Amino acid sequence: MGIENLPRTIEMTESADGRRTARIVDQRALPRDLSYSDVKTHREMIDAVKTLALRGAPAIGIGGAAALALYAENESGADDAAALLSELETVAQSVSTARPTAVNLSWGVARALEVARVAAAGTAAASAVADALVSDVRAMIEEDEAANRAIGAFGAELLGAGTRILTHCNAGSLATAFYGTALGVVYAAHRQGKIDMVYADETRPVGQGARLTAWELGRAGVPCTLICDNMAASVMAAGKVDAVVVGADRICANGDTANKIGTYGLAVLARHHGIPFYVAAPTSTIDASLAAGSQIPIEERAATEVSACIPQGVEVFNPAFDVTPANLITAIITERGVFDPESV
């Protein structure tokens, strides 16, 4: 058992008919089944992102770029590169807004558009633009894994022997192309013999911790205990947690950080109990255009995620993310090193 037992979350492949597709792990089926979906069009990719078949900020950033590559490869009827570029600029808008909170999605789309512009400036062939987009998606996948492994290495240096970590949602390999951000720190530290236990919050209402993080850690052979979200305070009070490590969907210029709903509460609890609170994320998650967390768009999702049976007359508030102020974050771990949250 080990990290090699984890699947590749997203890859560019070829289908039996020779069409290039994006193969993704369908995370809706986990932990019961490890199954894959072959995504052939940009609309299929949008659906995968919206329905959480593909999720996690770094992964959907790659998915956003792949959506433009798939459009160029399988959908466009453009006769030349200039016409294709015009179509891609229209498609980019619908892809980048599929989920609003994680900045990586719009970052991936913007990167793909720039690749298309550069390619179109050097060729008249639409097929050459498609080739350039597919090649860059593959490069993004390689870069993402390298960044995650660097995050893991930097984060592991912060931990001592016998560390017990609490994490929230899934910032693991499934949330990236491979390896993970917060769980990348865990995997690197576990390889060094530093991890005694990982406490995984179930992460209501969709259960990414219960369904995905616990599955990942079990498959990788990392000691894991699954807890309900409302048990975190008791576990901390019992002295069972040495550090909290979470991922991020957007980091503002002042260090305020958006992550899965419930993260803010953990940061408050960690501060009360004197436990370091670390955020692990690639630099593509940093959005310097936003001064503070109050400017981050927070996605609200369907009431049915909270309950399949809602009493008549009852409203449901279901924000998918919350914002942790920079002053509650001990450090932000990136592929470029460990930073004070106010100096990212």
N, C-alpha and C positions, 0 to 999 in steps of 0.2 A: 504494500500500500504506500501511497505517496502522491505528490503533485502530478505525477505522470498518469494517474488514474482519472484525472479531471478532463472533461471534453473541451475541445476548442469551441468557443461560443459562436464565432462567426468566421466564415471562410468564403473566398471566391472560388467557385468550382465550375465545372461544365456538366450540363445535363446530358442524357443519352442522345439527344438530338443535336448536340454540339453547341447549344446556347449557353452562354456564361450566366451563372446564377449565384446568389448568395445563399449558402447553407447555414442555417442557424439552429442552435439548440432551442426547441420549443419549451420555454421555461414554465408554461402553463401546465405541462404534464408532470413536472417534478413534484414530489420525489417518487411517485409511483412508477413513472416510465421515463427513461432517457430516450427521447425521440427527436428527430430533426425535421425541419421544414426547408424546402427549396423555394426561395423567394425569387421570382422572375421579373417582377415589375415594381415600379416605384410605389404604386398604390398598395401592393401587397406588403411592401416594407413599411409604409405608413400604418397599415392595419396591424402589423406585427408590433410596432412600437406602441401604438395606442392600446392594444389589448394585453401588453406586457409579455408577449411571446419573446420579444427581445427587450431587455431592460438593463438598467445600470448606465450611469452617465457616459463612461468611456465607450461602452458597447454601442449605445445608440448614436454616439458621435460617428463611429465607423459605419453604422447602419445608414445614417444620413448621407454620407458620401457614397455608399453603395447604392442608395436609391437613385442618385443621379447617374451612376455608371450603368445601372440596370435599364434606366430609361433610354440612355444612349445606345445600349447594346440591343435591347429587345423591343422597344416601343416606338422610337422615333422613325418617321418616314422622311426625314430631312435629306435633301440631295447633296448638301455640302456642309462644311464645318460651320459657316456663319449662320445658316438656318438652324442647325442643331443647337448652337450656343444660345440663340434667341429663345428656343423652346426650353432649354435647361434653366434659363433665368426665371421663366414662369413656373416651372416645376419646383424650383428651389424654394419658393415661398411656401407652398403647401407642405413640403417635407419639413422645413425648419420650424414650423409652428405646430407640428404633430403633438409635441408635449412642450410646454412653455418654460418649465423651471430649470431643467438641466441645460446649461449653456453649451455643453459639448455637442448637442445636436446641431445647433446653428453654426457652431465652429466647424464641424465636419462638412456641412453643406457649403459654407463659405470657402473652405479649402478646396473642395471639389470644383466649385465654380471657377476659382482662380486657375486650377489645373486645366480646365476646359478652355479658358480664355487664352492661356499661354499656348496650348496645343492648336487652337483655332488660328492663332496668329501666324503659325508656322506651317499650316497645311490647309488645303482646300477639301480634304477628304473627311467626311463625317466619321467614317470607321476609325480613322487615326485618333480622333478625339475620344471615341469610345475606348480604344486601346489604352490611351493615356489615363483615363479615369479608372479603368480596371486595375492598371498597374499601380496607381497611387493608393487605391484601397488596400491592395496587398502590402504596400509599403507602410500604410497606417497600422495595419495589423501587427507587423513586425515591430514598428516603433512603440506601439502600445505595450506589447509584452516586455520590451526592453525597459520602458519607463516604469512599469509595475515592478520588475525585478529590482530596479534601482530604489524605488520607494521602499520595497521590502528590506533591502540592505540597510538603508539609512534608518528606517524605523526600528529594526532589530537592535541597533546600537543603543537605543534608548532603554532597552529592557534588560533586566538582570535574570539570573538563574531562578527557576521556580516561579516565573511570572504567571499570574492568573488574570486573563483579559476578559472584559465584557465588551461585546459588540452589538450593533443594532442593524436591522435590515440585512441586505446582502451586498457587501462591497468586496466580493470575492472574485474568483476567476469568472464566474457566470456573469458578472457585471462588467467585464472587460473582454478583450479578445482572448486573453489567457493570463493566469496567475493572480490577478486581483490587486486592490489597493490596501484597504484595511486588513483584509485576509492575506494580502501579500506580505505585510509585516508579520503576521502570524506564521505564515509558511517559512519565511526566512528565519525567524526566531526559533521555530520548532526544529528546523534543520540543525540549528546550533545547540539544541538541547535545552532551550530556555523556557519552553512553555509547559506549565503544569496543568492548566485547564483553560478552556475558552467557554465562557457563559454566553450563549446566544439568545438574545431576546426574540420572542416569537414574532414581534413586529405586526401588530394589528393595524389595519383590518385585513390586509391581503396575505399576511403571514410569510413574508420573504425570509425571515429568520428561521421560522419553523420548517418551511418547505425547502429552502435553498441553502442557507448557511449551514444548518445542521447536516444536510445531505452532503454538501461539499466537504466539511470537516471530517465527517465519518468516512467518506470515500478516500480522503487524503491521509487518514490515519492520525488525525490530530485529536487529542482528548477534548470532548465537547459535552457540555450540559445545557440542555434547552430549558429556558425559563419563560414564564409568562411575563409580559411587559411590566405588570404591576408588582413583580417580585424583585425588581432591580434594587430598590431601596433597601430591602431586607438583606439581600445578598451583600450589598456594600456595607451595611451596618454590622454584619456578621464578620467583617474583615476578610472576605473571600475574593475581593477584587483589588488588584494592584494597579491596573490601568484600564481606561476606556479607549478603544480605538474604533473610529467610524470613518466612513467615506464622506463624499460631498458631491452635490450636484451643481453648486455655483458658489464661488468665493468672491466677495466684493473687495473693492480697493482697500477698505478699512479692516478687512479680515473677518467680517461677519460672514457666516456660512449657512447655506441652505442644505438640508439633508432630509432624509425620510422622517415623517411625522413621529414625534417621540424623542428625537435626538436632543432637542432643547431641554426637555425634562431631565434627561440623563446628565447633561452638562451641569445643571443646577445641583443635582444629587451628588455628582462627583466633586464639585466645589465644596459642598457642605461636609463631605466625608474626607476631604483632603486627598483626593485621588486624581492623578494627572489625566487630562482629557485631550487626546490626540486626534487630529483630522488628517487622513491620508488621501491624497488626490494628485493627479497629474496637473501640470501647469495649464493644460487646456481647459481646466475647470475654473481658472481664475478669470473673472470678468472685471477688468479695471475700468470699464465704462460706467459701472454702478458704484456710487460712493458708499452706500450702506445697504444693509439687509432689508430695510423697509422698502427698497426699490425693486426687490426681486419679485417677479410674477410667481404666485403660488398656485399651482394647479389644484383644482377641486374635481374630485372624481365621483362616480355614480353612488347613490345612496345604497344600492344593492350590495356594494362591497362591504358595507358595515353590517347589514343584515338582509337576509332573503325575505324576511317577514317583518315589515314595519307597521305598527299599529296605525289605524286611520287617524289622521289629524296630527301625526308626529312628523316633524321635520328632521332632516339629517344634515349635519355639517361634516363634510369629509375632505378636508385639505390633505393632499398627499405629502406635503413637506412642511417643515417649520424652519425658523431661522435661529441659529445659535450666535449670540453676540461674541465678538472677538475677545472680550475680557473674560469669557468663561473657557476659552481654548488655551491649553498649555502650549501647544506648538502645532504647526502645519507641516506635514511630511510630504515632500514632492520628490520627483526624480532628480531634482537639482540640489537637494539637501533639506535640512530641517530649519524652519524659520519661525520667528515670533509672528503671531497672526497679524500684527499691525504692520509688518514689513514684507509681506508677500509680494 
